[in-house]
Amino acid sequence: MKILALSTDEELNRLRRFALNYFGHNVDLINSEKEAIAAAENRGEYDVILLCHKMPASAGRQIVRLLRQNSSPAKLVYISHIYGEWPEVEADRYVVGADGPEALNRVLEEVTTTAA
């Protein structure tokens, strides 16, 4: 699965890439708000886009809006920080980062199989 991970926290992004590579996924990283918005403007060929809670909410909303306007086929998974957090981003699926890489991989598998 080809994944684009968006976060302003490079360490989290790199850890996610390492874990998801273990599960056999190909992960590209973007660690800045400006680059994440630019990526959403271009129609990339990704199966899933991960949007981290570290991305400012205004940028997250803009990214989602751009992806929807460009009819991106990628599924959007929002990674929240803690349970009970109400993200201001409308995603296809949500996962709590503290649940670990196994939970993230499970959500990735579910979101792509329900799309098929």
C-alpha positions in Angstrom: 0.0 0.0 0.0 1.3 3.5 -0.9 0.9 5.9 2.0 1.6 9.6 2.5 2.1 10.6 6.1 1.6 14.3 7.0 2.8 15.7 10.3 4.8 18.6 11.6 6.5 16.2 14.0 9.4 14.6 12.0 10.1 12.1 14.8 6.5 10.7 14.9 6.5 10.6 11.1 9.7 8.6 10.9 8.6 6.2 13.6 5.3 5.6 11.7 7.2 5.0 8.5 9.5 2.5 10.2 6.5 0.6 11.7 4.5 0.7 8.5 7.4 -0.4 6.4 7.6 -3.5 8.7 4.0 -4.2 7.7 5.0 -4.0 4.0 3.7 -0.5 3.2 5.6 2.1 1.2 5.5 5.4 3.1 6.4 8.9 2.0 6.8 11.6 4.6 6.0 15.3 4.6 7.0 17.2 7.8 5.8 20.7 7.1 2.5 22.5 6.9 3.4 24.2 3.6 4.6 21.1 1.9 1.5 19.1 3.1 -0.9 21.7 1.6 1.1 21.7 -1.7 0.9 17.9 -1.8 -2.9 18.0 -1.3 -3.1 20.4 -4.3 -1.4 17.9 -6.5 -3.2 14.7 -7.4 -0.7 12.1 -5.9 -1.1 8.4 -6.4 -1.5 7.3 -2.8 -3.9 4.7 -1.4 -4.0 6.4 2.0 -3.1 9.8 3.5 -2.3 9.9 7.2 -3.0 13.2 8.8 -1.4 13.6 12.3 -2.8 15.5 15.2 0.4 17.5 15.2 -0.7 19.2 11.9 -2.5 22.5 12.8 -6.3 22.2 12.5 -6.6 25.0 10.0 -4.0 23.2 7.7 -5.8 19.9 8.2 -9.1 21.3 7.1 -7.5 22.9 4.1 -5.8 19.7 3.2 -9.0 17.8 3.4 -10.8 20.4 1.3 -8.1 20.3 -1.4 -8.1 16.5 -1.5 -11.9 16.4 -1.9 -11.9 19.2 -4.6 -9.3 17.3 -6.5 -11.3 14.1 -6.2 -8.3 12.2 -4.7 -8.9 8.5 -4.6 -6.8 8.3 -1.4 -8.5 7.4 1.8 -7.8 9.9 4.6 -7.0 8.5 8.1 -6.7 11.0 10.9 -4.4 10.1 13.8 -5.7 11.7 17.0 -3.6 12.1 20.1 -5.9 10.8 22.8 -9.3 9.2 23.2 -12.1 11.7 23.4 -10.4 14.2 21.2 -12.8 15.7 18.6 -10.7 16.5 15.5 -11.8 19.4 13.4 -11.0 17.3 10.3 -13.5 15.2 8.4 -11.6 11.9 7.6 -12.6 8.5 6.3 -11.4 6.9 9.4 -9.8 7.8 12.8 -7.3 6.1 15.0 -5.7 7.0 18.3 -1.9 7.2 18.0 -1.3 5.7 21.4 -2.9 2.5 20.3 0.3 1.7 18.4 1.3 0.6 15.0 -0.8 -2.6 15.0 -4.0 -0.6 15.4 -2.8 1.8 12.7 -2.1 -1.0 10.3 -5.5 -2.6 11.1 -7.3 0.6 10.3 -5.3 0.9 7.0 -6.2 -2.6 6.0 -9.9 -1.9 6.8 -10.1 1.4 5.0 -8.6 0.0 1.8 -10.6 -3.2 1.8 -14.0 -1.5 2.3 -13.1 0.8 -0.6 -12.6 -2.1 -2.9 
